[in-house]
């Protein structure tokens, strides 16, 4: 019997091992392996911290992998053009101006759903090649101590030339958003009048910053009295307890629109459509706000849109006539020569 004991022990070990393995595999059978997960691929020119919040939230809730590929606006358009016949992405998420260029390239496909249909006409392409998903507006972020010494706070763009005020603004050459403000006011006032206006502001500007957040930081710590800035940046500093007040100008303001579109010949159109519709729900704005990224949904039925509309928001100003890239460059060149480099 002893000589059979090692063999019996080996048989018992194999039985136990087989049983354990069967139990483990049975419990794992219903789970998807990463390589078998459903997925959606998104090309985006948004800041990585914004796009990553969205990708992580979508993957967490739906167990659908988001292949997020960030790139610069120029690189994104080149990539779409190269992949026109066989795109690598399902969705493009970027500034609306970039989506419009992608439409001209023929690299987007039209898409309409119940969610996109709710979005106001001003926030989407007339032929449904792209849909705005959220927007951000320009406001004044004023240092609260400075406001205390004013009899009346500014309510018009022209008021900034009537106050003794230290201003901070992002250089129009440094960020597309800052340039959008310049192009919008120029289209309303006319080129000569707009340049005269910014020439007056130039004498009061303590710094032209490279980044969109810098003007708000300067107003928050008292290095400037008022920042001309995006609302999202001001809300972020305000949420961290800095003493700034947001001022919405009565005559209206410029805005930045973030949009999404489906690629033509998308490799995974069903997942792309689902992701685009999700971008128009409350969930993305909730996730972004938890990450201190504050925007306004273009879907009027969402909480962020309702909250904004209930607080007497300023009207949104559009560029009256579309400018070509060459026209924009020439206008910026003229601003540099007549305003930016002028002595103060």
Secondary structure as UniProt FT lines:
FT   HELIX           2..28
FT   TURN            29..30
FT   HELIX           34..36
FT   STRAND          39..44
FT   HELIX           48..62
FT   STRAND          65..70
FT   HELIX           73..82
FT   STRAND          91..95
FT   HELIX           96..105
FT   STRAND          108..109
FT   HELIX           114..118
FT   HELIX           121..123
FT   TURN            126..127
FT   STRAND          131..143
FT   HELIX           144..148
FT   HELIX           157..161
FT   STRAND          167..170
FT   TURN            172..174
FT   HELIX           176..189
FT   HELIX           191..202
FT   TURN            203..204
FT   STRAND          205..209
FT   TURN            212..213
FT   HELIX           214..220
FT   TURN            221..222
FT   STRAND          226..230
FT   HELIX           231..239
FT   TURN            240..241
FT   STRAND          244..247
FT   TURN            250..251
FT   STRAND          255..263
FT   TURN            264..265
FT   TURN            267..268
FT   HELIX           269..279
FT   HELIX           282..290
FT   TURN            291..292
FT   STRAND          296..297
FT   TURN            300..301
FT   HELIX           303..309
FT   TURN            310..311
FT   HELIX           325..335
FT   HELIX           336..340
//
